[in-house]
Amino acid sequence: MKNKVLENILKEVQTAKYFFIIRYVLDGYHKERFMCFSENTGHKSEQLADSILTILPLYNVDVTNLRGQSYNNASYMLEAYSGLHARIKEVNPLVEYSPCVAHSLNLVGNCASNCREKACHFFELLQAVFLRHLLNVWKC
């Protein structure tokens, strides 16, 4: 079953051509799929880049079609000349980086929980914005 699921995902990625590891758009729909677990080869950008650039060809996924990458906000991911993003960009200059939204939100939540009064105001504002958005959606 694993092989069938993976085969279908890879077929879609190859048809879509441009992908975000492994997030892609096919027939106008955004898809995000899990491909595999990989062994921990280390946490340095060089090791992570080697891992990515070794795994993708194993599944016949062409790294030159990669257009975006998103990781956590750790410095070894972002360093301009030696970070993971820079190493992947050496192989494919068209790839861009955007920080992982989930990780960024987690950092914000962690910081907010460490400052009670500010946290309360933040979540009140967030709730007000959300409710205003819902009201605008319902008006349509």
N, C-alpha and C positions, 0 to 999 in steps of 0.2 A: 504494500500500500504506500509506504514511504517513497519508493521509487516512482510510482505513478503520479503522486502529488508533486514531487520534485520535477518530474518530466514535464508536467503541465505548466508549472510555474516557469521553468526555463524556456519552454516553447513561447509563452506569452512575453517574457522579457526579450527574447531574441526577435520576436515580431515587433514589439514596441520600439526596439533599437535603443532608445535613450532611457537610461534608468538611473535611479538613486538607490544605492546599495540597500537592499533590493526593494526599492520603491519605484514604481513606474506608472506610466499612463498608457492605457490600451483602450482603443475605441472610445476615447473621451472620458474614461473612468480611471480614477486614481486607485492603484492597488499597492498593497504593502504585504510582502510575503517573507516568511522565515525560510532560509535555505538550509543552514546546517550549523552545528556547533563546530568550533575549531579548537584545537589544543592551545593552551596558554603558552605562547612562545616568549612572553615577556611583556613589559609595559612600556618599553621605549618605542619611540616613533619608528625607528628603523625596523624593529621586530614586527610591529603592527603592520607597517607598509608591506613588508615581505610576506606576511601572512595573507593579507588582502590580495596582493598581486600573484600569489601562488594559488589561492582558492578559486578565484574567478575563472581562470582558464580551465581548471578541472571540470567546470560545468559549462564550458564553451560560451562563457559570457565575456564579451570583448570590452576591455577596460577603456578603449578609445571612445566608446559610446557613453561613458559615464559623464554626467553633467553636474552632479551635486554630491556633496558628502556632508553628513551631519553627525557630530560626535558630542561628547560632553565638553565642558568648558575648561578642561585641564590644560595646563600650559604646554605639555608635550604634544598636544593635538594641534595647537595653534601657532607655535613658534614659526616666525616668518620664513626662516631658512632651513630649519631642521625638524619642524613639526610634521606630524602625519599628513596634514593637508598639503604642505609644501612638497613632501616626498611623492604623494600621489599626483600632484600638479606637474611634477617633473616628467612623469610618464604621459600625462594628458593635460595640456595647458588649458583646455576648455572647462575643466571641472572647477566648480565654485564651492565655497564652504558656507554653511549657516549653522549656528549653534543649535544643539538639540533643545527643542522647546520644552520637553518634559523635564530635562535636567535643569534647565534655567528656571522653570517654575518651582522645582524642588528646592533650588537654592534660595529663591525668593521666600518660599514658605518657611524654610529653616531660619532665615534671617528674621522674618516677621514674628516667628514664635519666640524669638529671643528678646523682643522688645514689646512688652505687653500693650502699652498705651498706643503705640504706633500700629501694632498689629490689629487692634480693635478698629481704629480709624481706617486702616487699609481694607479690612474685610467689609466694613460698612460701605465704603466707596465702591468696592467690587460688587456688592449686592445691589446697590443703587444703579450702577451701570448695567448690570445684568437685567434687572427688572425693567429699566427704561428700554433696553433692547427688546425684551419680550413684548412690551406694550407696542413698540413700533412694528414688530413683526405681525402682531395680531391685528393691527389697523389695516394692513395690506390685505 
